[in-house]
Amino acid sequence: MRIRYVVPFLILLSILLIVGTASTQDDDACQALTEQVFATLAQNCSNLEGNSVCYGAGGVNAVFASGTNNIAQLADRASLSDLQIVQSEQVDLAQGKLGAALINLQANVPSAITQPAVTLLVLGGVQVENAVAPEQAIITVPPIEVTTLLAANLRSGPSTDSNVITSAKGGTKLNADALSGDQEWLRVLFEDTLAWVNRDLVGTEGDLDTLPVLSANSLSPMQKFFVRAVGDSAECGGSGMIVIQGPDNIPVELNINGAEIRLSSTMVVRITADNKMQVILLSGAGYIGNLSIPAGFTVSAPLSADGKSLAGAWENLQPLDAAGLEQLQFLSALPVDGLLHYAITIPTQQEIQTTLASLRGGTSGGGGTASSGPAAGNANCSRFRPTSPLGGMPFGTTTFFWDAAQGSTTYRLRIFNEAGIVVGTFDTSTDNTALTIDTSSNTIGDGFNFSWQVDALVNGQVACTTAPTVVVRDFGQVVVGGSGNSDQPTPTPVGWSGG
């Protein structure tokens, strides 16, 4: 059966995931244009170099700090070193145009990863503005091979106080691509794991001092940027998007419109007509700050008037419905060779329902039925459910969110370990539906697998309780002192890769 996409490339979702149906003629024209744009993009931008931008299709405008437009025509490529703005033109069916630009970012991905590192597709009426000044950008260089001199702990940070995430035997070859701020530690890639090793524990024939020096505030070109919608075309939806894909084994760290985003796989970002930033996770794992997003879910937040910062909290975290999923199917036709790490996959409704069932204690659909308590009837619990985190939970500060039980005066959050034992109880002082706590070992103990649920209280009495939500904490923590070497190191597995 032939599947026809409703306005496939530009409309994603409104907050309520309701879209209008275009005419058959316009649907076919939009679909044909999308296919043409993807084919042209692959022809013009295949095997794009790292930290570069490419004029892929339709109309693309760019502004460079040097004042020179280095991507004036199709297939032109330029370095991100002094790129300030790239803008893809909105759809014009009469002219058969749809602007598309491809950007290859390095972000925090080690240079040992085969290109592309992070692919960013700018599609339709959307502008991306670089927020990393050229003089502040860390420029990556080819990695230098080093060899461990003896058994070495590989750590999550450049310090003996950082967690051991794995270990390497003596004689193990590693690819180093950066130095710590004090230049005593090397960032290395080992079996697809990004880690740090003490410089004294390795030998090399290369010059390690040529590697870039990283600090907590280091950013590569365009690792921080602003996105805004441009144009007022009503054709094919009339607004643009960016599609971001990174390696599925290295969490990518980006700052978009002031939001700290971490993802392992594929994400879509768009700016809605009411000036909200909407994020849709297509596959893998995603965090916005402390908010975890499962694959197939969307969330949005209001932006400031200039669109360069958040003006409110993230809200309406919810799964995509059938119509929203269908509108995204066109992205699965993006060519892989020379453009992407892997094909873009769109989750099915069945997969989303399975995710909901596993995250919410075996229930399905809208999050399960909240159980009643002594104060049942004094609060409306029909929409009472957990909303975040779902699936993954950071090690450290985490904000828990839930939908309100109308009439409740306070809420109580409880966290359980893998054995079902309560390891943390936290109360709100008002009827607010969010609570930020420390989810490190210091507060809720060791381990990876946890669950949480919320009690809705009316004057101290339980009115109803949500179904439990299962989460996997991001990292187990083992702190090892000393020089970083160990004859019998204890590796700590990563709990949630999201790949």
MONOR-V928432 format. One record per residue. N is the residue number from 0. RES is the residue in three letters. OMEGA is omega as a letter, one per 20 degrees, with the letter a starting at -180 (* if undefined). NEAR is the number of other C-alpha atoms within 10 Angstrom. Layout:
# MONOR-V928432
n = (N:N)
res = (RES:RES)
omega = (OMEGA:OMEGA)
near = (NEAR:NEAR)
This chain:
# MONOR-V928432
n = (0:1:2:3:4:5:6:7:8:9:10:11:12:13:14:15:16:17:18:19:20:21:22:23:24:25:26:27:28:29:30:31:32:33:34:35:36:37:38:39:40:41:42:43:44:45:46:47:48:49:50:51:52:53:54:55:56:57:58:59:60:61:62:63:64:65:66:67:68:69:70:71:72:73:74:75:76:77:78:79:80:81:82:83:84:85:86:87:88:89:90:91:92:93:94:95:96:97:98:99:100:101:102:103:104:105:106:107:108:109:110:111:112:113:114:115:116:117:118:119:120:121:122:123:124:125:126:127:128:129:130:131:132:133:134:135:136:137:138:139:140:141:142:143:144:145:146:147:148:149:150:151:152:153:154:155:156:157:158:159:160:161:162:163:164:165:166:167:168:169:170:171:172:173:174:175:176:177:178:179:180:181:182:183:184:185:186:187:188:189:190:191:192:193:194:195:196:197:198:199:200:201:202:203:204:205:206:207:208:209:210:211:212:213:214:215:216:217:218:219:220:221:222:223:224:225:226:227:228:229:230:231:232:233:234:235:236:237:238:239:240:241:242:243:244:245:246:247:248:249:250:251:252:253:254:255:256:257:258:259:260:261:262:263:264:265:266:267:268:269:270:271:272:273:274:275:276:277:278:279:280:281:282:283:284:285:286:287:288:289:290:291:292:293:294:295:296:297:298:299:300:301:302:303:304:305:306:307:308:309:310:311:312:313:314:315:316:317:318:319:320:321:322:323:324:325:326:327:328:329:330:331:332:333:334:335:336:337:338:339:340:341:342:343:344:345:346:347:348:349:350:351:352:353:354:355:356:357:358:359:360:361:362:363:364:365:366:367:368:369:370:371:372:373:374:375:376:377:378:379:380:381:382:383:384:385:386:387:388:389:390:391:392:393:394:395:396:397:398:399:400:401:402:403:404:405:406:407:408:409:410:411:412:413:414:415:416:417:418:419:420:421:422:423:424:425:426:427:428:429:430:431:432:433:434:435:436:437:438:439:440:441:442:443:444:445:446:447:448:449:450:451:452:453:454:455:456:457:458:459:460:461:462:463:464:465:466:467:468:469:470:471:472:473:474:475:476:477:478:479:480:481:482:483:484:485:486:487:488:489:490:491:492:493:494:495:496:497:498)
res = (MET:ARG:ILE:ARG:TYR:VAL:VAL:PRO:PHE:LEU:ILE:LEU:LEU:SER:ILE:LEU:LEU:ILE:VAL:GLY:THR:ALA:SER:THR:GLN:ASP:ASP:ASP:ALA:CYS:GLN:ALA:LEU:THR:GLU:GLN:VAL:PHE:ALA:THR:LEU:ALA:GLN:ASN:CYS:SER:ASN:LEU:GLU:GLY:ASN:SER:VAL:CYS:TYR:GLY:ALA:GLY:GLY:VAL:ASN:ALA:VAL:PHE:ALA:SER:GLY:THR:ASN:ASN:ILE:ALA:GLN:LEU:ALA:ASP:ARG:ALA:SER:LEU:SER:ASP:LEU:GLN:ILE:VAL:GLN:SER:GLU:GLN:VAL:ASP:LEU:ALA:GLN:GLY:LYS:LEU:GLY:ALA:ALA:LEU:ILE:ASN:LEU:GLN:ALA:ASN:VAL:PRO:SER:ALA:ILE:THR:GLN:PRO:ALA:VAL:THR:LEU:LEU:VAL:LEU:GLY:GLY:VAL:GLN:VAL:GLU:ASN:ALA:VAL:ALA:PRO:GLU:GLN:ALA:ILE:ILE:THR:VAL:PRO:PRO:ILE:GLU:VAL:THR:THR:LEU:LEU:ALA:ALA:ASN:LEU:ARG:SER:GLY:PRO:SER:THR:ASP:SER:ASN:VAL:ILE:THR:SER:ALA:LYS:GLY:GLY:THR:LYS:LEU:ASN:ALA:ASP:ALA:LEU:SER:GLY:ASP:GLN:GLU:TRP:LEU:ARG:VAL:LEU:PHE:GLU:ASP:THR:LEU:ALA:TRP:VAL:ASN:ARG:ASP:LEU:VAL:GLY:THR:GLU:GLY:ASP:LEU:ASP:THR:LEU:PRO:VAL:LEU:SER:ALA:ASN:SER:LEU:SER:PRO:MET:GLN:LYS:PHE:PHE:VAL:ARG:ALA:VAL:GLY:ASP:SER:ALA:GLU:CYS:GLY:GLY:SER:GLY:MET:ILE:VAL:ILE:GLN:GLY:PRO:ASP:ASN:ILE:PRO:VAL:GLU:LEU:ASN:ILE:ASN:GLY:ALA:GLU:ILE:ARG:LEU:SER:SER:THR:MET:VAL:VAL:ARG:ILE:THR:ALA:ASP:ASN:LYS:MET:GLN:VAL:ILE:LEU:LEU:SER:GLY:ALA:GLY:TYR:ILE:GLY:ASN:LEU:SER:ILE:PRO:ALA:GLY:PHE:THR:VAL:SER:ALA:PRO:LEU:SER:ALA:ASP:GLY:LYS:SER:LEU:ALA:GLY:ALA:TRP:GLU:ASN:LEU:GLN:PRO:LEU:ASP:ALA:ALA:GLY:LEU:GLU:GLN:LEU:GLN:PHE:LEU:SER:ALA:LEU:PRO:VAL:ASP:GLY:LEU:LEU:HIS:TYR:ALA:ILE:THR:ILE:PRO:THR:GLN:GLN:GLU:ILE:GLN:THR:THR:LEU:ALA:SER:LEU:ARG:GLY:GLY:THR:SER:GLY:GLY:GLY:GLY:THR:ALA:SER:SER:GLY:PRO:ALA:ALA:GLY:ASN:ALA:ASN:CYS:SER:ARG:PHE:ARG:PRO:THR:SER:PRO:LEU:GLY:GLY:MET:PRO:PHE:GLY:THR:THR:THR:PHE:PHE:TRP:ASP:ALA:ALA:GLN:GLY:SER:THR:THR:TYR:ARG:LEU:ARG:ILE:PHE:ASN:GLU:ALA:GLY:ILE:VAL:VAL:GLY:THR:PHE:ASP:THR:SER:THR:ASP:ASN:THR:ALA:LEU:THR:ILE:ASP:THR:SER:SER:ASN:THR:ILE:GLY:ASP:GLY:PHE:ASN:PHE:SER:TRP:GLN:VAL:ASP:ALA:LEU:VAL:ASN:GLY:GLN:VAL:ALA:CYS:THR:THR:ALA:PRO:THR:VAL:VAL:VAL:ARG:ASP:PHE:GLY:GLN:VAL:VAL:VAL:GLY:GLY:SER:GLY:ASN:SER:ASP:GLN:PRO:THR:PRO:THR:PRO:VAL:GLY:TRP:SER:GLY:GLY)
omega = (r:r:r:a:r:a:a:a:a:r:r:a:r:a:r:r:r:a:r:r:r:r:r:a:r:r:a:a:r:r:r:r:r:r:r:a:a:r:r:r:a:a:a:a:a:r:r:r:r:r:a:r:a:r:a:a:r:r:r:r:a:r:r:r:a:a:r:r:a:r:a:a:a:r:r:r:r:r:r:a:r:r:r:a:r:a:r:a:r:a:r:a:a:r:a:a:r:a:r:r:r:r:r:r:r:a:r:a:a:a:r:r:r:r:i:r:r:r:r:r:r:a:r:a:a:r:r:a:r:r:r:a:a:a:a:a:r:a:a:r:r:a:r:a:r:a:r:a:r:r:a:r:r:a:a:r:a:a:r:r:r:a:r:a:r:r:a:r:r:a:r:r:a:r:a:a:a:r:r:a:r:r:r:a:r:r:a:r:a:r:r:r:r:a:r:r:r:a:a:a:a:r:a:r:r:r:a:a:r:r:r:r:a:r:a:a:a:r:r:a:r:r:r:a:r:r:r:r:r:r:a:r:r:a:r:r:r:r:a:a:r:r:a:r:r:r:a:a:r:r:a:a:r:r:a:a:r:a:r:a:r:a:r:r:a:a:r:r:r:r:a:a:r:r:r:r:a:a:r:r:a:a:r:a:r:r:r:a:r:a:r:a:r:r:a:a:r:r:a:r:r:r:r:a:a:r:a:r:r:a:a:a:r:a:r:r:a:r:r:r:a:a:r:r:r:a:a:a:a:a:r:r:r:r:a:a:r:a:a:r:a:a:r:r:r:a:r:r:r:r:r:r:r:r:r:a:a:a:a:r:r:r:a:r:a:r:r:a:r:r:a:r:a:a:r:a:r:r:r:a:a:a:a:a:r:r:r:j:r:r:a:r:r:r:a:a:a:r:r:a:r:r:a:r:a:a:r:r:r:r:r:r:r:r:a:r:a:r:a:r:r:a:r:r:a:a:r:r:r:a:r:a:r:a:a:a:r:a:r:a:a:a:a:r:a:r:a:a:a:r:r:r:a:r:r:a:r:a:r:r:a:r:r:a:r:r:a:r:a:r:r:a:a:a:r:a:r:a:a:r:r:a:a:r:a:r:r:a:r:a:r:a:r:a:a:a:r:a:*)
near = (3:4:7:15:17:29:28:22:27:25:22:28:21:14:16:11:16:12:16:9:10:14:11:11:8:16:18:17:16:26:19:12:20:23:15:15:22:19:16:18:26:20:16:20:23:19:15:20:18:20:23:18:27:28:28:33:28:24:21:26:18:22:17:18:13:10:11:12:14:19:21:14:16:19:19:14:22:19:17:22:20:21:27:21:19:23:25:29:24:30:30:19:14:8:8:15:19:26:25:28:31:27:29:29:26:27:24:20:22:22:23:20:15:10:20:25:26:26:25:23:23:27:29:32:27:24:24:21:21:21:22:21:17:18:9:12:18:22:15:21:14:14:21:20:18:22:19:21:17:16:20:26:29:31:28:21:19:24:19:21:15:18:23:28:24:21:22:21:17:15:15:16:19:21:20:27:24:27:25:22:15:10:17:13:21:29:28:28:23:19:8:13:15:22:22:28:31:24:19:14:20:21:15:13:9:11:8:20:10:13:21:18:20:18:12:7:6:16:23:24:28:29:22:21:20:20:23:23:24:18:14:13:13:11:18:24:22:21:27:31:26:25:18:23:26:27:25:20:16:23:23:23:21:22:18:24:22:17:18:14:19:19:29:23:27:27:24:19:21:25:24:21:12:9:17:22:25:22:23:26:27:28:24:21:24:26:21:19:14:20:22:25:29:27:25:25:19:24:20:23:18:20:20:13:10:10:19:18:16:18:14:12:10:18:15:15:22:20:25:23:17:11:15:20:20:20:20:23:19:21:18:12:14:19:18:14:12:14:23:23:19:16:16:21:14:20:19:15:15:9:13:20:18:16:21:23:19:19:25:29:18:16:19:17:14:15:24:21:19:22:14:16:15:12:17:17:12:18:20:16:24:14:17:25:25:25:22:24:25:24:26:27:29:22:18:17:14:20:19:23:23:21:19:21:27:15:16:25:18:21:28:18:20:18:21:20:19:13:8:11:12:15:13:16:13:14:14:16:10:10:17:15:17:17:16:13:13:14:20:19:14:9:12:17:14:16:16:21:19:24:25:25:22:28:25:33:27:20:12:13:17:23:26:28:23:27:24:25:28:26:22:20:23:20:23:20:21:17:12:19:14:9:13:24:22:17:11:11:18:14:16:18:14:15:16:19:16:20:14)
